[in-house]
Amino acid sequence: MIEFTGVSKQFTGGTRAVDDFSLVIPARRTTVFVGSSGCGKTTLLRMINRMVEPSAGTVSIDGEDVASRPAVQLRRSIGYVMQNSGLLPHFTVADNIATVPVLNGMKKKDARSRVLELMSTVGLDPAMADRYPSQLSGGQQQRVGVARGLAADPNILLMDEPFGAVDPIVRAELQQELIRLQTEIGKTVVFVTHDIDEAFLLGDQVVILQKGAHIAQVGSPSEIIENPADDFVASFIGAEKGKRALRLKETPRGTVVVDAEGRTQGALVDGPERGT
């Protein structure tokens, strides 16, 4: 469990990125911070592994203040996946994935076995292990980034807009891959995005943030969609314009569910009486 208690962050120059933020992030679930650029979501994420130090308040993991642990040791115990993968260009795929395990003292032979196992886990052909990042597609690089984040078998995985730089088709594939992975491995995932649809797809707990990391609403996707806390939330999720209204549409292949803009959201199985 991760807990923020009265956390604030003021950067040099007076910019207050986070203002008195408190939240409990449950273990082995995916919590998504979502909001517009500059709302403080990435700052919150980086406080967990001490890449950013709070100006006030505490961040704790299982009741232990992260400030009581050496920063390097803490970071090596927490997985971190960033936008554009952040791979070292002069390292092979295998060396990129094995970076933290090797730094933690794992023998290279054992690290290699762990790399090949993880490549299969994230949907990469192990035959790519000796390629360089420049020889991979954007989606493959992001999968390497996820594998690297999981390499030390961390309990916590931080993901900072990890799918924001790939095309929509690859992004959808990576989102489904993360859902599959989380079902299998059950990590405490903290995910940052500006895309509310991505937040609702991936999050068990969704935290909608306003400027200064003020919480507009926190809850499950269903709770937020069914009962927006205020006009800001309704506008942010598209409820006030009916964008989330659904209706049935008959097609030559059967009945499908479409949204207010006519986009297919799902299909009915054997007719309406069977449900979606």
Contacts in CASP RR format, 6 or more apart in sequence:
PFRMAT RR
TARGET T0000
AUTHOR 0000-0000-0000
METHOD contacts of the structure
MODEL  1
MIEFTGVSKQFTGGTRAVDDFSLVIPARRTTVFVGSSGCGKTTLLRMINR
MVEPSAGTVSIDGEDVASRPAVQLRRSIGYVMQNSGLLPHFTVADNIATV
PVLNGMKKKDARSRVLELMSTVGLDPAMADRYPSQLSGGQQQRVGVARGL
AADPNILLMDEPFGAVDPIVRAELQQELIRLQTEIGKTVVFVTHDIDEAF
LLGDQVVILQKGAHIAQVGSPSEIIENPADDFVASFIGAEKGKRALRLKE
TPRGTVVVDAEGRTQGALVDGPERGT
1 24 0 8 1.000
1 25 0 8 1.000
1 26 0 8 1.000
1 27 0 8 1.000
1 61 0 8 1.000
1 62 0 8 1.000
1 63 0 8 1.000
1 188 0 8 1.000
2 24 0 8 1.000
2 25 0 8 1.000
2 48 0 8 1.000
2 59 0 8 1.000
2 60 0 8 1.000
2 61 0 8 1.000
2 156 0 8 1.000
2 188 0 8 1.000
2 190 0 8 1.000
3 23 0 8 1.000
3 24 0 8 1.000
3 25 0 8 1.000
3 59 0 8 1.000
3 60 0 8 1.000
3 63 0 8 1.000
4 21 0 8 1.000
4 22 0 8 1.000
4 23 0 8 1.000
4 24 0 8 1.000
4 25 0 8 1.000
4 44 0 8 1.000
4 47 0 8 1.000
4 58 0 8 1.000
4 59 0 8 1.000
5 22 0 8 1.000
5 57 0 8 1.000
5 58 0 8 1.000
5 59 0 8 1.000
5 60 0 8 1.000
6 20 0 8 1.000
6 21 0 8 1.000
6 22 0 8 1.000
6 56 0 8 1.000
6 57 0 8 1.000
6 58 0 8 1.000
7 18 0 8 1.000
7 20 0 8 1.000
7 21 0 8 1.000
7 22 0 8 1.000
7 44 0 8 1.000
7 47 0 8 1.000
7 54 0 8 1.000
7 56 0 8 1.000
7 57 0 8 1.000
7 58 0 8 1.000
7 59 0 8 1.000
8 16 0 8 1.000
8 18 0 8 1.000
8 19 0 8 1.000
8 20 0 8 1.000
8 21 0 8 1.000
8 54 0 8 1.000
8 55 0 8 1.000
8 56 0 8 1.000
8 57 0 8 1.000
9 16 0 8 1.000
9 17 0 8 1.000
9 18 0 8 1.000
9 43 0 8 1.000
9 47 0 8 1.000
9 52 0 8 1.000
9 54 0 8 1.000
9 55 0 8 1.000
10 16 0 8 1.000
10 17 0 8 1.000
10 55 0 8 1.000
11 17 0 8 1.000
16 212 0 8 1.000
17 38 0 8 1.000
17 40 0 8 1.000
17 43 0 8 1.000
17 212 0 8 1.000
17 213 0 8 1.000
18 40 0 8 1.000
18 43 0 8 1.000
18 44 0 8 1.000
18 47 0 8 1.000
18 54 0 8 1.000
18 212 0 8 1.000
18 213 0 8 1.000
19 212 0 8 1.000
19 213 0 8 1.000
19 214 0 8 1.000
21 44 0 8 1.000
21 212 0 8 1.000
21 213 0 8 1.000
21 214 0 8 1.000
21 215 0 8 1.000
23 207 0 8 1.000
23 215 0 8 1.000
23 218 0 8 1.000
25 31 0 8 1.000
25 188 0 8 1.000
25 190 0 8 1.000
25 205 0 8 1.000
26 188 0 8 1.000
26 204 0 8 1.000
26 205 0 8 1.000
27 155 0 8 1.000
27 188 0 8 1.000
28 186 0 8 1.000
28 187 0 8 1.000
28 188 0 8 1.000
29 188 0 8 1.000
29 189 0 8 1.000
29 203 0 8 1.000
29 204 0 8 1.000
29 205 0 8 1.000
30 182 0 8 1.000
30 189 0 8 1.000
30 190 0 8 1.000
30 191 0 8 1.000
30 202 0 8 1.000
30 203 0 8 1.000
30 204 0 8 1.000
30 205 0 8 1.000
31 188 0 8 1.000
31 189 0 8 1.000
31 190 0 8 1.000
31 191 0 8 1.000
31 203 0 8 1.000
31 204 0 8 1.000
31 205 0 8 1.000
31 206 0 8 1.000
31 207 0 8 1.000
32 190 0 8 1.000
32 191 0 8 1.000
32 192 0 8 1.000
32 193 0 8 1.000
32 198 0 8 1.000
32 199 0 8 1.000
32 202 0 8 1.000
32 203 0 8 1.000
32 205 0 8 1.000
32 206 0 8 1.000
32 207 0 8 1.000
33 41 0 8 1.000
33 44 0 8 1.000
33 45 0 8 1.000
33 190 0 8 1.000
33 191 0 8 1.000
33 192 0 8 1.000
33 193 0 8 1.000
33 207 0 8 1.000
33 209 0 8 1.000
34 41 0 8 1.000
34 192 0 8 1.000
34 193 0 8 1.000
34 194 0 8 1.000
34 195 0 8 1.000
34 196 0 8 1.000
34 198 0 8 1.000
34 199 0 8 1.000
34 206 0 8 1.000
34 207 0 8 1.000
34 208 0 8 1.000
34 209 0 8 1.000
35 41 0 8 1.000
35 194 0 8 1.000
35 196 0 8 1.000
35 208 0 8 1.000
35 209 0 8 1.000
35 210 0 8 1.000
35 236 0 8 1.000
36 194 0 8 1.000
36 211 0 8 1.000
37 194 0 8 1.000
38 211 0 8 1.000
39 209 0 8 1.000
39 210 0 8 1.000
39 211 0 8 1.000
39 212 0 8 1.000
39 213 0 8 1.000
40 209 0 8 1.000
40 211 0 8 1.000
40 212 0 8 1.000
40 213 0 8 1.000
41 192 0 8 1.000
41 209 0 8 1.000
41 213 0 8 1.000
42 160 0 8 1.000
42 161 0 8 1.000
42 192 0 8 1.000
43 52 0 8 1.000
43 213 0 8 1.000
44 213 0 8 1.000
45 158 0 8 1.000
45 160 0 8 1.000
45 190 0 8 1.000
45 192 0 8 1.000
46 52 0 8 1.000
46 158 0 8 1.000
46 160 0 8 1.000
47 53 0 8 1.000
47 54 0 8 1.000
47 59 0 8 1.000
47 66 0 8 1.000
48 59 0 8 1.000
48 61 0 8 1.000
48 66 0 8 1.000
48 78 0 8 1.000
48 156 0 8 1.000
48 158 0 8 1.000
48 190 0 8 1.000
49 66 0 8 1.000
49 74 0 8 1.000
49 75 0 8 1.000
49 78 0 8 1.000
49 79 0 8 1.000
49 80 0 8 1.000
49 158 0 8 1.000
50 66 0 8 1.000
50 67 0 8 1.000
50 69 0 8 1.000
50 71 0 8 1.000
50 74 0 8 1.000
50 75 0 8 1.000
51 75 0 8 1.000
53 67 0 8 1.000
58 65 0 8 1.000
58 67 0 8 1.000
59 65 0 8 1.000
59 66 0 8 1.000
59 67 0 8 1.000
60 66 0 8 1.000
61 156 0 8 1.000
66 74 0 8 1.000
76 100 0 8 1.000
76 103 0 8 1.000
76 104 0 8 1.000
76 152 0 8 1.000
77 152 0 8 1.000
77 154 0 8 1.000
77 155 0 8 1.000
77 156 0 8 1.000
78 154 0 8 1.000
78 156 0 8 1.000
78 157 0 8 1.000
78 158 0 8 1.000
79 100 0 8 1.000
79 149 0 8 1.000
79 150 0 8 1.000
79 152 0 8 1.000
79 154 0 8 1.000
79 156 0 8 1.000
79 157 0 8 1.000
79 158 0 8 1.000
80 149 0 8 1.000
80 157 0 8 1.000
80 158 0 8 1.000
80 160 0 8 1.000
81 142 0 8 1.000
81 145 0 8 1.000
81 146 0 8 1.000
81 148 0 8 1.000
81 149 0 8 1.000
81 157 0 8 1.000
81 158 0 8 1.000
81 159 0 8 1.000
81 160 0 8 1.000
81 162 0 8 1.000
82 160 0 8 1.000
82 161 0 8 1.000
82 162 0 8 1.000
83 160 0 8 1.000
83 161 0 8 1.000
83 162 0 8 1.000
83 164 0 8 1.000
83 165 0 8 1.000
84 141 0 8 1.000
84 165 0 8 1.000
85 133 0 8 1.000
85 138 0 8 1.000
85 141 0 8 1.000
85 142 0 8 1.000
85 144 0 8 1.000
85 145 0 8 1.000
85 162 0 8 1.000
86 145 0 8 1.000
87 96 0 8 1.000
87 133 0 8 1.000
87 141 0 8 1.000
87 144 0 8 1.000
87 145 0 8 1.000
87 148 0 8 1.000
88 95 0 8 1.000
88 96 0 8 1.000
88 99 0 8 1.000
88 133 0 8 1.000
89 132 0 8 1.000
89 133 0 8 1.000
89 134 0 8 1.000
90 132 0 8 1.000
91 99 0 8 1.000
91 132 0 8 1.000
91 133 0 8 1.000
92 129 0 8 1.000
92 130 0 8 1.000
92 131 0 8 1.000
92 132 0 8 1.000
93 115 0 8 1.000
93 119 0 8 1.000
93 124 0 8 1.000
93 128 0 8 1.000
93 129 0 8 1.000
93 130 0 8 1.000
93 131 0 8 1.000
93 132 0 8 1.000
93 133 0 8 1.000
93 136 0 8 1.000
93 144 0 8 1.000
94 112 0 8 1.000
94 115 0 8 1.000
94 116 0 8 1.000
94 129 0 8 1.000
94 130 0 8 1.000
96 133 0 8 1.000
96 144 0 8 1.000
96 145 0 8 1.000
96 148 0 8 1.000
97 114 0 8 1.000
97 115 0 8 1.000
97 118 0 8 1.000
97 119 0 8 1.000
97 144 0 8 1.000
97 145 0 8 1.000
97 147 0 8 1.000
97 148 0 8 1.000
97 151 0 8 1.000
98 106 0 8 1.000
98 108 0 8 1.000
98 111 0 8 1.000
98 112 0 8 1.000
98 114 0 8 1.000
98 115 0 8 1.000
98 151 0 8 1.000
99 148 0 8 1.000
99 151 0 8 1.000
100 148 0 8 1.000
100 149 0 8 1.000
100 151 0 8 1.000
100 152 0 8 1.000
101 110 0 8 1.000
101 111 0 8 1.000
101 114 0 8 1.000
101 151 0 8 1.000
101 152 0 8 1.000
102 108 0 8 1.000
102 111 0 8 1.000
104 152 0 8 1.000
106 114 0 8 1.000
112 129 0 8 1.000
114 151 0 8 1.000
115 129 0 8 1.000
115 147 0 8 1.000
115 151 0 8 1.000
116 126 0 8 1.000
116 129 0 8 1.000
118 147 0 8 1.000
118 150 0 8 1.000
118 151 0 8 1.000
119 125 0 8 1.000
119 126 0 8 1.000
119 128 0 8 1.000
119 129 0 8 1.000
119 147 0 8 1.000
120 126 0 8 1.000
121 147 0 8 1.000
121 150 0 8 1.000
121 181 0 8 1.000
121 184 0 8 1.000
122 143 0 8 1.000
122 144 0 8 1.000
122 146 0 8 1.000
122 147 0 8 1.000
122 150 0 8 1.000
122 177 0 8 1.000
122 181 0 8 1.000
123 143 0 8 1.000
123 177 0 8 1.000
124 140 0 8 1.000
124 143 0 8 1.000
124 144 0 8 1.000
124 147 0 8 1.000
128 136 0 8 1.000
128 140 0 8 1.000
133 141 0 8 1.000
133 144 0 8 1.000
136 144 0 8 1.000
137 170 0 8 1.000
138 165 0 8 1.000
138 166 0 8 1.000
138 170 0 8 1.000
139 166 0 8 1.000
139 170 0 8 1.000
139 173 0 8 1.000
139 174 0 8 1.000
142 162 0 8 1.000
142 163 0 8 1.000
142 165 0 8 1.000
142 166 0 8 1.000
142 170 0 8 1.000
142 174 0 8 1.000
143 174 0 8 1.000
143 177 0 8 1.000
145 162 0 8 1.000
146 162 0 8 1.000
146 174 0 8 1.000
146 177 0 8 1.000
146 178 0 8 1.000
146 181 0 8 1.000
149 157 0 8 1.000
150 157 0 8 1.000
150 185 0 8 1.000
150 187 0 8 1.000
154 187 0 8 1.000
155 187 0 8 1.000
155 188 0 8 1.000
156 187 0 8 1.000
156 188 0 8 1.000
156 189 0 8 1.000
156 190 0 8 1.000
157 187 0 8 1.000
157 188 0 8 1.000
157 189 0 8 1.000
157 190 0 8 1.000
158 189 0 8 1.000
158 190 0 8 1.000
159 178 0 8 1.000
159 189 0 8 1.000
159 190 0 8 1.000
159 191 0 8 1.000
159 192 0 8 1.000
160 192 0 8 1.000
161 192 0 8 1.000
161 193 0 8 1.000
161 194 0 8 1.000
162 174 0 8 1.000
162 191 0 8 1.000
163 170 0 8 1.000
163 171 0 8 1.000
163 174 0 8 1.000
163 175 0 8 1.000
163 198 0 8 1.000
164 171 0 8 1.000
164 193 0 8 1.000
166 174 0 8 1.000
175 198 0 8 1.000
175 201 0 8 1.000
175 202 0 8 1.000
178 189 0 8 1.000
178 202 0 8 1.000
179 201 0 8 1.000
179 202 0 8 1.000
182 189 0 8 1.000
191 199 0 8 1.000
191 202 0 8 1.000
191 203 0 8 1.000
193 199 0 8 1.000
193 202 0 8 1.000
196 208 0 8 1.000
196 236 0 8 1.000
196 237 0 8 1.000
196 238 0 8 1.000
199 206 0 8 1.000
199 208 0 8 1.000
199 221 0 8 1.000
200 206 0 8 1.000
200 221 0 8 1.000
200 224 0 8 1.000
200 225 0 8 1.000
200 237 0 8 1.000
203 220 0 8 1.000
203 221 0 8 1.000
204 220 0 8 1.000
205 218 0 8 1.000
205 219 0 8 1.000
205 220 0 8 1.000
206 218 0 8 1.000
206 219 0 8 1.000
206 220 0 8 1.000
206 221 0 8 1.000
206 224 0 8 1.000
207 215 0 8 1.000
207 217 0 8 1.000
207 218 0 8 1.000
207 219 0 8 1.000
208 215 0 8 1.000
208 216 0 8 1.000
208 217 0 8 1.000
208 218 0 8 1.000
208 224 0 8 1.000
208 233 0 8 1.000
208 236 0 8 1.000
208 237 0 8 1.000
209 215 0 8 1.000
209 216 0 8 1.000
210 216 0 8 1.000
210 232 0 8 1.000
216 229 0 8 1.000
216 230 0 8 1.000
216 232 0 8 1.000
216 233 0 8 1.000
216 236 0 8 1.000
217 224 0 8 1.000
217 228 0 8 1.000
217 229 0 8 1.000
217 230 0 8 1.000
217 233 0 8 1.000
224 233 0 8 1.000
224 237 0 8 1.000
225 237 0 8 1.000
225 239 0 8 1.000
225 244 0 8 1.000
228 234 0 8 1.000
228 237 0 8 1.000
228 239 0 8 1.000
231 240 0 8 1.000
233 239 0 8 1.000
234 240 0 8 1.000
237 244 0 8 1.000
238 244 0 8 1.000
241 260 0 8 1.000
242 260 0 8 1.000
243 259 0 8 1.000
243 260 0 8 1.000
243 261 0 8 1.000
244 259 0 8 1.000
244 260 0 8 1.000
245 259 0 8 1.000
245 260 0 8 1.000
246 257 0 8 1.000
246 258 0 8 1.000
246 259 0 8 1.000
246 260 0 8 1.000
246 265 0 8 1.000
247 257 0 8 1.000
247 258 0 8 1.000
248 255 0 8 1.000
248 256 0 8 1.000
248 257 0 8 1.000
248 258 0 8 1.000
248 268 0 8 1.000
248 272 0 8 1.000
249 255 0 8 1.000
249 256 0 8 1.000
249 257 0 8 1.000
249 258 0 8 1.000
249 262 0 8 1.000
249 264 0 8 1.000
254 267 0 8 1.000
254 268 0 8 1.000
254 271 0 8 1.000
255 267 0 8 1.000
255 268 0 8 1.000
255 271 0 8 1.000
255 272 0 8 1.000
256 264 0 8 1.000
256 265 0 8 1.000
256 266 0 8 1.000
256 267 0 8 1.000
256 268 0 8 1.000
257 264 0 8 1.000
257 265 0 8 1.000
257 266 0 8 1.000
257 267 0 8 1.000
257 268 0 8 1.000
257 276 0 8 1.000
258 264 0 8 1.000
258 265 0 8 1.000
259 265 0 8 1.000
266 276 0 8 1.000
267 276 0 8 1.000
268 274 0 8 1.000
268 275 0 8 1.000
268 276 0 8 1.000
269 275 0 8 1.000
269 276 0 8 1.000
END
